[in-house]
Amino acid sequence: MGTSLVMTIPSMFVKAHKVGRGSVVKVIYGLEGVLILSKSGDDQEILDKLMVLIRGIEENRLEKKDKNERF
């Protein structure tokens, strides 16, 4: 069972994204949710970095939606 779990966990996380060079936050998107890793103990700094990431995701979503509507 241990081997099975080790093989399954990495496959759940499909993409890693950093919020820029020297970022305090790394977000890993998975099939089951999102894993957020941070080097910072400052909650406000983490929240600020996550908001940058969320805005970027929203902009990408709107761009894709706009492209799909044109075709």
N, C-alpha and C positions, 0 to 999 in steps of 0.2 A: 504494500500500500504506500509506503514512503516513496518508492520510485515513481509510482503513478502520480502522486501529488507533485513531486518535483517536475515531472514532465508537463503537468497540467497548468501550474501557476504561470510559468513564462508565456504560455500560449494565450493566456487571458489578457495580457497586456500587449497591445499591438503597436502603440506609437508613443514616443516620448517627445516632449517639447519643453524647451527652456524659454523663459521670458527675457531673453537677451543675455549678453555677455556679463558674467559675474553675478548672475541672477541668484536670488535667495530661494527661489521656488522652482521645483521641477514637478511637472504634472505628467502622469502616465495614464493614458486613456485605455480602458479595458472593456471587454465585452460585458462585464458585470458592474462597471462603474468607473470611478476615477480615484487614483491614488495620488495624494499630494505630499511631496517631501520638501522639507524646508531646513535651511541651515540657520535660520533666524529665530530668535525667541520673542521677537517683537510682533505681536499680533497685528498691529496696524500696518506694518511694512508688508507682512504676508498678504493681508487683505488688499492693499494697494496693488501689489504685483498680480494677484488673482483677478482683480478688476480689469487690468490691462489685458490679460489673457482672455477674459470673458468678452470684452469689447471686440477683440480681434476675431474670436470665434463668431460672434454675431455679424460682424462685417463680412466675413467669408460666406456665412450662410445667406445673407442678403444678396451678395454678388452672384452666388450660384443660383439662387431663386430667380434673379433678374435675367440671367443667361438662359435658364430653362423656359422662362415666359416668352423670350424673343423667338425661340424656335418652336 
